[in-house]
Amino acid sequence: MSDTGSDIKIVFTPSGRQGFVPTGTTVLQAARTLGVDIDSVCGGRALCGRCQVDVGHGEFAKHGITSGDDSLCGVTAVETRYADKKGLAAGRRLSCQSTLQADVVIDVPPESQVHNQLVRKAADDRQIEMDPIIRLCLVEVREPDMHEPSGDFRRLVEGLQAQWPDRVSGDVTCDLHILQTLQPVLRAGDWQVTVALRDAHQIVGIWPGLKEQVAGVAIDVGSTTMSAHLCDMVTGDVLASTGAMNPQIRFGEDLMSRVSYGIMNPGGHLEMTSAVIEGLQKLISGAAEQAGLAADDVVEIVLVGNPVMHHLLLGIDPVELGGAPFALAVDTSIEVRASEIGLDVNKGARVYILPCIAGHVGADAAGVVLAEAPQKGEINTLVVDVGTNAEIVVGNSQRMLAASSPTGPAFEGAQISSGQRAAPGAIERIRIDKDTLEPRFRVIGVEEWSDEDGFDAAVQSTGITGICGSGIIEVLAEMYINGILSTDGVIDGDVVARSPRIEQDGRTFSYRVSDNVVVTQNDVRAIQLAKAALHAGFRLLMDKMDLKRVDRVVLAGAFGTHIDPKYAMVLGMIPDCELENVRAAGNSAGTGARMALLNKGARREIEAVVRDIEKIETAVEASFQDQFVKAMAIPHKSEPYEKLAAVVELPERVLTPDEAPAIESGRRRGGRRRKG
């Protein structure tokens, strides 16, 4: 953007990004415009306080700027209220409230930056039956003859049909770009060419001579992270895997914040579309480079994502997903040219997007179903993809139900006082000594536990920067098991005398894990609310199927991979089940996308399965709120966790009259507890 005289120059440090924006623009909006990632969990509504910035003071000759407090508007009433309620360091401003009045240098402190999260979504080693929609065919083409004039394309098709009868079906067609390059390619290959034939009838690529390799990409577009697997379309081998943060994070950390951004800013959904497409292009180009291929070698792309991501990928405004009845613009599978959505790969490449299941159960959930196949078993399976919006499927070969539940971003470290995404320096594992209540923990990037020799030296490279989702789950479960936390989720002040780790925190108490990592009562409540929404969601589906328990639990998604199933069960995030029947499936959505990439029959299969899944909307179910209230307790107010109690020594509970019969009955059936 050029300076028009009324525009203000803004420079962000430490990124160094700079540009011109109109007077009156908020700092947060300027950051989004210039591609500077500032954390904003609440989407710019002055609720989270994550978007704090510092104003540079003085003359910055390099940038030709004199910056100071008067470069921004005065402290707003909203900022004052926030400071009075939660505190705001001297000189700090909320970037979502501060508007630009003059040229300025803005420093984004580390705690306000979007952390460099570890995107841990590697492809699994599953063997996929190959039946790709793309086939490579080497074709000898008859040269033109004055005595039998015919077009080069006609003779190409004749050769293809004669030499590859098992791969050709129906009338063969092509896009314009094939015709535009056909004649020079035929002559460069001395009338021998390789064509990429799609779905047995459409030529999407052509190269002179023999070409032995083209690639396809399977991509899981998550609201927080994106992962891509570049595959050989001939052998099925995974040639490269890449991952990155979803650049839309700068518009809001959770899905509803992004929907809200689109509502409040006309054309805002197109800004988010541009951001995610740019991110996908970098992901694809990076994977191709890693594999030693060119972008032109990518001839097929399969995408999965939640409904909001699905719509934004296609440039569709997701505003209708922001409120009841949560109507999707389209729920069937979609096939478009890659160029139509702005991806720069082979000109003939198509993008296939799996169908969505329901308003907030998307193509990513369809990918999980394809990969985990609950519809093929007689046993009852619960599949949970935990994210900012949990997607839940319960069922068997006879019947399947699906729903979503609004868990929010707490499981990913947001809304937690010391929380952060999974990045080096974050606590990811924790154990608490039953007698001393002293913690021992592991930090991402460090092999040793905190009580082992070498930890202090090793942790110098990362520091202890916070606690990520898996660590939050484990610390609360350990606090409950060891009597620090009651079944109602209250940090017990009576244990203060037992350990200096229990600290008075106003009218409540907190538990100190390390010098800068503390678990507060508000942190406990945030996790309780998230896990109660999750539990109420799957219990609602189980009740509709008249199931008291399930036989198998599948934890999908990158977060599910790193949760210890035992601790998830202690908190009541999953139902009581034999622990050996709880499986962390990793990035099942990405696996489903890879299956659809390499086997065209998998596409037809999931399209049929999705049509038969019953969609349940939790927002209109009268029993959901009742289930939610019961699920606030740890692990649950009334459900007996007898199988868990057989392997983990849980604290004794004081039972209410309505709880006692069900719990005691469960204990008699489960037998005596033993310590795990």
Order of alpha helices (4+ residues) and beta strands (2+ residues): beta-beta-alpha-beta-beta-beta-alpha-beta-beta-beta-alpha-beta-alpha-beta-beta-beta-beta-beta-alpha-alpha-beta-alpha-beta-beta-alpha-beta-beta-beta-beta-beta-alpha-beta-alpha-beta-beta-beta-alpha-beta-alpha-alpha-beta-alpha-alpha-beta-alpha-alpha-alpha
